[in-house]
Each structure stands twice: as structure tokens, then as C-alpha cells.
Amino acid sequence: MQTSTITSKGQVTIPAEMRKQLGLEPGDQVGFIIDAEGIRVVMREHRIEAAFGLCQSKVSVTDEDMERVIRERAGK
């Protein structure tokens, strides 16, 4: 069993070997579950909403432009 110490701010470091095994990277979120055996740390699912705003575009598209393209492609 690997261990970690709780800081005065309540923070815990997940050991590097475990982070590597789980593919956890900075910015990933984990959840905490209390059960009969104690506390479990679980990986949070990656949700598309979490990625919103990460991609930037130099081109601006209006709602009207998007609706026009949808109508055009639906007609094909």
C-alpha cells in the first residue's frame, strides 16, 4: 500500500506511480467515496462539457451561418 500525508490545507498527493498507472494528469478531477472500508478515490469521467472553450477559432460563425449550413447539408 502506498501512503500520502494530508497537508494543513487538506491536500493529498496521489503517488506518481499510481497517477501514471491511471493516466492521471494535471487538471484531471477525481472523486471521493466513503464506504464501509473507508475512503476511495475514483477517477471522474471525462465529460465533453469539461472541454468547452479549450479550442479557439480565429473565424467567427453566427447562428444564422450554422443554420444555413445545416439546411444546405440536410438537403443533399
Secondary structure, DSSP 8 states (H G I E B T S, - for coil): -------TTS-----HHHHHHHT--TT--EEEEEETTEEEEEE----GGGGTT-S--SS---HHHHHHHHHHHHT-
